Amino acid sequence: MKIRTIICSVIFVGVNWCSQASAVEPNTSHHLTLAEANKLIALPLHCVETPYPYKTGQVLSSAADLKEPSVLHPIFYGCFDWHSAAHGYWSMVSLLRQFPELAEAEQVKAVLKRNLTVEKVAQEVEFFGKDINASFERTYGWAWLLKLSAELRTWQDPLAVELAENLQPLADLIVTRYQAFLPRLLYPVRVGEHPNTAFGLSFAYDYAVINKHIQLQQLIAERAKHYFMQDKNCPISWEPSGYDFISPCLEEMGLMQRVLPAAQFLTWLNNFMPQLADKDYQLAVGEVSDRTDGKLVHLDGLNFSRAWNLYALAKQYPQYAHLRKLADKHVAYSYPNLIGDSYEGGHWLGSFAIHALNSAK
């Protein structure tokens, strides 16, 4: 590590990370450990049953729709909003699946059993079933709900089997929403926030593969090719926009990596982002000026989003292995700020960090 006037502390996997964010340089690749899992689990445990503050995002048809969030959403009423609650539950399931010896394992199981019940899922389904809520959480929240469902399906535990079955009616409804919406979406949404089409399709595609849902898999692959197959020279120099928490270029790459055969994907990638093949390619991290601002802290999410896509590319294709160091750099910038962060970031960023670290394996 280069010598700089900075303060370093051992906080992650026994590796020195430097506190001057703009100067962070990781000296090794990293991965999720039990020690880190025991820290990260505190984030979703703190928020999934914390009812306020809460951003509803709902459309009102009458005064009768004005109800407590925990009444409208008896499962996903915490973590500030519906989608953050969904990926908060995913975080708990992912960490517990990987580390059954978690110090808070019994508390996590109690939360899951208390909330992922048949009755509460039915109430969530009822909310989504109203015509006025047809576009609610489209497609970001939809994607995270399917990711939660898929995580339960891959967890080899009797509790997971029960919870997955409980959640399945909501997952089935979300699948029908994708099937109804995608043929009508003529043009992709390329922004770096919630409506990003590539992100919304990536997790749904993973769900379809895990659940052997061939129709959904084929639909997503067909629409992804329709939206993105002709794209060239993605303007990643335009990133980040001020509030990005998703990388428009790299999320699109991650989706096409999923749906295209290897040879076809590599040809597409050479046209889409030829600079990635350069062993010396650099991409500056997204810098956060104020982590107490709920929008400005989005840039930490962007760094994790970039990282998980770069890790996935480097892992599958050896000719892109050099990008792992670039992914490490992005994680190194944002990870040290997670624990003890303000609620503006803490209610959701842990999920992004976990997904990035899972992708680094």
C-alpha positions as CSV (number, residue, x, y, z in Angstrom):
1,M,0.0,0.0,0.0
2,K,1.3,3.4,-0.9
3,I,2.4,5.6,2.0
4,R,-0.1,8.5,2.5
5,T,-1.0,10.8,5.4
6,I,-4.0,8.8,6.4
7,I,-5.3,6.7,9.3
8,C,-5.8,3.0,8.9
9,S,-7.6,0.5,11.0
10,V,-8.1,-3.3,10.9
11,I,-11.9,-3.6,10.4
12,F,-12.5,-6.1,7.6
13,V,-11.2,-9.6,7.3
14,G,-8.0,-8.7,9.0
15,V,-7.0,-6.4,6.3
16,N,-5.9,-2.7,6.6
17,W,-8.4,-0.4,5.1
18,C,-7.6,3.3,5.0
19,S,-10.0,5.9,6.3
20,Q,-9.4,8.6,3.8
21,A,-12.1,7.4,1.4
22,S,-10.8,8.9,-1.8
23,A,-7.4,7.3,-1.2
24,V,-8.5,3.8,-0.3
25,E,-6.5,1.0,-1.9
26,P,-7.2,-2.6,-0.9
27,N,-4.1,-4.8,-0.6
28,T,-6.0,-8.0,-1.1
29,S,-9.2,-9.5,-2.3
30,H,-11.7,-10.2,0.4
31,H,-14.7,-12.3,1.3
32,L,-17.5,-12.5,3.8
33,T,-16.5,-14.1,7.1
34,L,-18.4,-15.1,10.2
35,A,-17.0,-12.1,12.0
36,E,-18.3,-9.7,9.4
37,A,-21.6,-11.5,9.1
38,N,-22.1,-11.0,12.9
39,K,-21.6,-7.3,12.3
40,L,-23.7,-7.0,9.1
41,I,-26.7,-8.9,10.6
42,A,-27.3,-6.0,13.0
43,L,-28.4,-3.8,10.1
44,P,-31.5,-5.8,8.9
45,L,-32.3,-6.9,12.5
46,H,-32.4,-3.2,13.5
47,C,-34.7,-2.1,10.7
48,V,-37.1,-4.9,9.5
49,E,-39.4,-4.4,12.5
50,T,-38.8,-0.6,12.8
51,P,-42.0,1.0,11.6
52,Y,-40.9,4.6,11.4
53,P,-39.7,6.6,9.6
54,Y,-41.4,5.0,6.6
55,K,-42.0,6.1,3.0
56,T,-45.2,4.6,1.7
57,G,-45.0,5.0,-2.1
58,Q,-48.7,4.1,-2.4
59,V,-51.5,5.6,-4.5
60,L,-54.6,6.4,-2.6
61,S,-58.0,5.6,-4.1
62,S,-59.9,7.0,-1.1
63,A,-59.4,8.0,2.6
64,A,-60.0,4.3,3.4
65,D,-56.5,3.5,2.0
66,L,-54.9,5.7,4.8
67,K,-53.7,3.0,7.1
68,E,-50.6,2.2,9.2
69,P,-47.8,0.8,7.1
70,S,-47.8,-2.4,9.3
71,V,-51.5,-2.9,8.4
72,L,-51.0,-2.4,4.7
73,H,-47.7,-4.4,4.7
74,P,-47.6,-6.7,7.7
75,I,-44.2,-8.1,6.5
76,F,-42.5,-5.3,4.7
77,Y,-43.3,-2.3,6.9
78,G,-39.8,-1.6,8.2
79,C,-36.5,-0.3,6.9
80,F,-38.0,2.9,5.6
81,D,-39.8,1.5,2.6
82,W,-41.2,-1.7,1.1
83,H,-38.3,-2.6,-1.1
84,S,-35.7,-2.0,1.6
85,A,-37.6,-4.3,3.9
86,A,-37.6,-6.9,1.2
87,H,-33.9,-6.9,0.8
88,G,-33.5,-6.6,4.6
89,Y,-35.2,-10.0,4.9
90,W,-33.0,-11.3,2.0
91,S,-29.9,-10.1,4.0
92,M,-31.0,-12.1,7.1
93,V,-31.7,-15.2,5.1
94,S,-28.5,-15.0,3.1
95,L,-26.3,-14.5,6.1
96,L,-28.0,-17.2,8.1
97,R,-27.9,-19.7,5.2
98,Q,-24.1,-19.1,4.9
99,F,-23.4,-18.9,8.6
100,P,-25.8,-21.0,10.7
101,E,-23.6,-20.3,13.7
102,L,-24.4,-16.6,13.7
103,A,-24.5,-15.2,17.2
104,E,-28.0,-13.8,16.5
105,A,-29.2,-16.9,14.6
106,E,-32.1,-17.6,17.0
107,Q,-33.2,-14.0,16.9
108,V,-33.1,-14.0,13.1
109,K,-35.1,-17.2,12.9
110,A,-37.7,-15.7,15.4
111,V,-38.1,-12.6,13.2
112,L,-38.5,-14.8,10.0
113,K,-41.0,-17.1,11.6
114,R,-43.0,-14.2,13.1
115,N,-43.4,-12.4,9.9
116,L,-43.1,-14.7,6.9
117,T,-46.4,-16.4,7.7
118,V,-49.3,-17.6,5.5
119,E,-51.6,-15.0,6.9
120,K,-49.2,-12.0,6.5
121,V,-48.2,-13.1,2.9
122,A,-52.0,-13.2,2.1
123,Q,-52.3,-9.6,3.2
124,E,-49.3,-8.5,1.1
125,V,-50.9,-10.3,-1.9
126,E,-54.2,-8.5,-1.2
127,F,-52.5,-5.1,-1.4
128,F,-50.7,-6.0,-4.7
129,G,-53.9,-7.5,-6.1
130,K,-55.7,-4.1,-6.3
131,D,-55.7,-2.6,-9.7
132,I,-54.5,0.7,-8.3
133,N,-51.3,-1.0,-7.0
134,A,-50.4,-2.6,-10.3
135,S,-47.2,-0.7,-10.7
136,F,-46.3,-0.6,-7.0
137,E,-42.6,-1.4,-6.6
138,R,-42.1,-2.0,-10.3
139,T,-39.5,-3.4,-10.9
140,Y,-37.0,-2.8,-8.1
141,G,-39.1,-4.1,-5.3
142,W,-40.4,-7.0,-7.4
143,A,-36.8,-8.0,-8.1
144,W,-35.8,-8.1,-4.4
145,L,-38.9,-10.1,-3.5
146,L,-38.0,-12.7,-6.0
147,K,-34.4,-12.7,-4.8
148,L,-35.7,-13.3,-1.2
149,S,-37.8,-16.2,-2.5
150,A,-34.9,-17.7,-4.4
151,E,-32.6,-17.4,-1.4
152,L,-35.1,-19.4,0.7
153,R,-35.3,-22.0,-2.0
154,T,-31.5,-22.5,-2.0
155,W,-31.3,-22.7,1.8
156,Q,-31.2,-26.4,2.8
157,D,-33.1,-26.1,6.1
158,P,-36.6,-27.2,7.2
159,L,-37.4,-23.7,8.3
160,A,-36.5,-22.4,4.8
161,V,-38.8,-24.9,3.1
162,E,-41.7,-23.7,5.3
163,L,-41.0,-20.0,4.7
164,A,-40.5,-20.5,1.0
165,E,-43.9,-22.1,0.7
166,N,-45.4,-19.4,2.8
167,L,-44.0,-16.7,0.5
168,Q,-44.7,-18.4,-2.8
169,P,-48.1,-16.8,-3.4
170,L,-46.5,-13.4,-3.4
171,A,-43.6,-14.6,-5.6
172,D,-46.2,-16.1,-8.0
173,L,-48.0,-12.8,-8.2
174,I,-44.8,-10.9,-8.9
175,V,-44.0,-13.3,-11.7
176,T,-47.4,-12.6,-13.3
177,R,-46.6,-8.9,-13.0
178,Y,-43.4,-9.3,-14.9
179,Q,-45.1,-11.4,-17.5
180,A,-47.8,-8.7,-18.0
181,F,-45.5,-5.7,-17.9
182,L,-42.4,-6.7,-20.0
183,P,-44.2,-7.1,-23.4
184,R,-45.6,-3.6,-22.9
185,L,-42.3,-2.0,-21.9
186,L,-41.1,-1.0,-25.4
187,Y,-38.0,0.8,-24.2
188,P,-35.7,0.1,-21.3
189,V,-35.2,2.4,-18.4
190,R,-31.5,3.2,-18.1
191,V,-31.3,5.4,-15.0
192,G,-29.1,4.6,-12.0
193,E,-32.0,4.3,-9.5
194,H,-35.0,2.1,-8.8
195,P,-36.6,1.8,-12.2
196,N,-33.5,0.5,-13.9
197,T,-34.7,-2.2,-16.3
198,A,-31.4,-4.3,-16.3
199,F,-31.3,-4.6,-12.6
200,G,-35.0,-5.4,-12.4
201,L,-34.5,-8.3,-14.8
202,S,-31.3,-9.7,-13.4
203,F,-32.7,-10.9,-10.1
204,A,-35.9,-12.0,-11.7
205,Y,-33.8,-14.1,-14.2
206,D,-31.9,-15.7,-11.3
207,Y,-35.2,-16.6,-9.7
208,A,-36.4,-18.2,-12.9
209,V,-33.3,-20.3,-13.2
210,I,-33.4,-21.5,-9.6
211,N,-37.1,-22.3,-9.8
212,K,-36.9,-23.7,-13.3
213,H,-39.5,-21.3,-14.4
214,I,-38.8,-21.6,-18.2
215,Q,-41.4,-19.2,-19.4
216,L,-40.1,-16.3,-17.2
217,Q,-36.5,-17.2,-18.1
218,Q,-37.3,-17.1,-21.8
219,L,-39.3,-13.9,-21.6
220,I,-36.6,-12.1,-19.7
221,A,-33.9,-13.3,-22.2
222,E,-36.1,-12.2,-25.2
223,R,-36.8,-8.8,-23.7
224,A,-33.2,-8.2,-22.6
225,K,-32.0,-8.9,-26.2
226,H,-34.7,-6.6,-27.5
227,Y,-33.6,-3.8,-25.2
228,F,-29.9,-4.1,-25.2
229,M,-28.5,-6.3,-28.0
230,Q,-27.6,-3.4,-30.3
231,D,-26.0,-1.2,-27.6
232,K,-22.4,-0.1,-28.2
233,N,-19.9,2.0,-26.4
234,C,-21.8,2.5,-23.1
235,P,-20.9,6.0,-21.8
236,I,-19.6,4.9,-18.4
237,S,-17.8,8.3,-18.2
238,W,-21.2,9.8,-17.6
239,E,-21.5,7.8,-14.4
240,P,-22.2,8.5,-11.7
241,S,-25.2,10.8,-11.8
242,G,-25.8,12.5,-8.5
243,Y,-28.1,9.9,-6.9
244,D,-27.0,6.7,-8.7
245,F,-27.0,3.5,-6.6
246,I,-27.0,1.2,-9.6
247,S,-24.4,1.3,-12.5
248,P,-26.4,1.6,-15.7
249,C,-23.6,0.3,-17.8
250,L,-22.5,-2.5,-15.6
251,E,-26.0,-3.7,-14.7
252,E,-26.8,-4.0,-18.3
253,M,-23.6,-6.0,-18.8
254,G,-24.5,-8.2,-15.9
255,L,-27.9,-9.0,-17.4
256,M,-26.5,-9.8,-20.8
257,Q,-23.9,-12.0,-19.2
258,R,-26.8,-14.0,-17.8
259,V,-28.9,-14.4,-20.9
260,L,-26.3,-14.8,-23.7
261,P,-24.1,-17.8,-24.5
262,A,-20.4,-17.2,-23.8
263,A,-19.2,-16.5,-27.3
264,Q,-22.1,-14.2,-28.1
265,F,-21.7,-12.4,-24.9
266,L,-18.0,-11.8,-25.3
267,T,-18.6,-10.4,-28.8
268,W,-21.4,-8.1,-27.4
269,L,-19.2,-7.0,-24.5
270,N,-16.3,-6.1,-26.9
271,N,-18.7,-3.7,-28.6
272,F,-20.4,-2.5,-25.5
273,M,-17.4,-1.8,-23.2
274,P,-14.2,-2.6,-25.0
275,Q,-12.1,-0.8,-22.4
276,L,-12.8,-3.5,-19.9
277,A,-10.3,-5.8,-21.7
278,D,-7.5,-3.4,-20.9
279,K,-5.4,-4.8,-18.0
280,D,-4.8,-1.3,-16.8
281,Y,-8.4,-0.1,-17.0
282,Q,-9.4,2.2,-14.2
283,L,-12.8,3.5,-13.0
284,A,-13.0,6.0,-10.2
285,V,-15.2,5.1,-7.3
286,G,-18.4,7.1,-6.6
287,E,-17.5,9.5,-3.8
288,V,-20.0,10.3,-1.1
289,S,-20.0,13.9,0.3
290,D,-22.6,13.4,3.0
291,R,-23.7,10.0,4.3
292,T,-26.6,11.5,6.4
293,D,-28.3,12.6,3.1
294,G,-30.5,9.8,1.9
295,K,-29.9,10.6,-1.7
296,L,-26.2,11.4,-1.6
297,V,-25.4,8.1,0.2
298,H,-26.7,6.3,-2.9
299,L,-23.2,6.5,-4.3
300,D,-22.1,3.8,-1.8
301,G,-24.7,1.6,-3.4
302,L,-23.3,2.4,-6.8
303,N,-19.9,1.2,-5.7
304,F,-21.3,-2.1,-4.5
305,S,-23.3,-2.5,-7.7
306,R,-20.3,-2.0,-9.8
307,A,-18.3,-4.4,-7.7
308,W,-20.8,-7.3,-7.9
309,N,-20.9,-7.1,-11.7
310,L,-17.2,-6.8,-12.1
311,Y,-16.7,-9.8,-9.7
312,A,-19.1,-11.9,-11.7
313,L,-17.4,-11.0,-15.0
314,A,-13.9,-11.7,-13.6
315,K,-15.1,-15.0,-12.1
316,Q,-16.6,-16.4,-15.3
317,Y,-14.1,-15.1,-17.8
318,P,-10.4,-15.4,-17.0
319,Q,-9.4,-12.8,-19.5
320,Y,-11.2,-10.2,-17.3
321,A,-9.7,-11.4,-14.0
322,H,-7.8,-8.1,-13.7
323,L,-11.2,-6.4,-12.9
324,R,-11.4,-8.1,-9.5
325,K,-8.9,-5.5,-8.2
326,L,-11.1,-2.8,-9.5
327,A,-14.1,-4.4,-7.8
328,D,-12.1,-4.6,-4.6
329,K,-11.3,-0.9,-4.8
330,H,-15.0,-0.1,-5.0
331,V,-15.9,-2.3,-2.0
332,A,-13.0,-0.9,0.0
333,Y,-14.3,2.7,-0.4
334,S,-17.8,2.0,0.8
335,Y,-17.7,-1.0,3.1
336,P,-16.0,0.7,6.1
337,N,-18.8,3.1,6.4
338,L,-21.6,0.6,6.8
339,I,-21.4,-0.3,10.5
340,G,-22.5,2.6,12.6
341,D,-23.8,4.5,9.6
342,S,-26.8,6.8,9.8
343,Y,-30.2,5.2,9.1
344,E,-30.2,6.9,5.7
345,G,-27.7,4.3,4.5
346,G,-27.9,1.7,7.2
347,H,-31.5,0.6,6.3
348,W,-30.5,-0.7,2.9
349,L,-26.7,-0.6,2.1
350,G,-25.9,-3.8,4.0
351,S,-27.8,-5.8,1.5
352,F,-25.8,-4.3,-1.3
353,A,-22.5,-5.1,0.5
354,I,-23.6,-8.7,1.2
355,H,-24.5,-9.2,-2.5
356,A,-21.2,-7.7,-3.6
357,L,-19.2,-10.0,-1.2
358,N,-21.2,-13.0,-2.2
359,S,-20.3,-12.2,-5.8
360,A,-16.6,-12.1,-4.9
361,K,-16.5,-15.8,-4.0
